[in-house]
Amino acid sequence: MCIRDSLNDKGRSYVDFLKSHCVVVDVAAGLFKRISDVTVRNPLYESDWQHVVRQSTLGTHRPDRPVYLYHGVIDELIPYAVGKQLRADWCAKGATVQWKSLPLGEHVLGVIGESIPAANWLADRFAGRPTGGNC
């Protein structure tokens, strides 16, 4: 199960491009691309890939480290209910989740506005400071 086996020449070239550029450039380069543009066959239709995708569905497994999870109430790309359900799923599995709801946060401004608190939370974990979560 190797993704390169499903890629056409354009897809392999695109992957090489993605590896050598930053996320912002990668996002811009990927706009309006379809999986059919870069593959000889869609790997998502293959049973082995479907199995892996199902296993990686967020919320199905308990994270083995504390998680800082925040979500904008007016997020236009990922509905707020999705983040709220992820929190509920992880909390039900006994995960340590620090949840923060962003009342005026949409997708991009939510990320920008919460980036410093999230980085500080992460720095505390690297420094060995405990977190209790708020499930």
RAWO-V147163 format. One line per field, one symbol per residue. ss: DSSP state (h for helix, s for strand, l for the rest). psi: psi as a letter, one per 40 degrees, with the letter a starting at -180 (. if undefined). burial: b if it has 24 or more other C-alpha atoms within 12 Angstrom, else e. A space follows every 50 residues. Layout:
BEGIN
ss: ???
psi: ???
burial: ???
END
This chain:
BEGIN
ss: llhhhhslhhhhhhhhhhhlllhhhhhhhhllllhhhhslllhhhlhhhh hhhhhlllllllllllsssssslllllllhhhhhhhhhhhhhllllssss ssllllhhhhhhhhhhhhhhhhhhhhlllllllll
psi: ghdddeiadddddddddddeiidddddddeheiidedeidihdeehdddd dddddehhedihieiihhhihhdfhedhidddddddddddddeeihhhhh hgdehadddddddeddddddddddddeehiieif.
burial: eeeeebeeeebeebeeeeeeeeeeeeeeeeeeeeeeebbeeebeeeeeee eeeeeeeebeeebeebbbbbbbbebeeeebeebbebbbbbbeeebbbbbb bbeebbbeebeeebeeeeeebeeeeeeeeeeeeeb
END
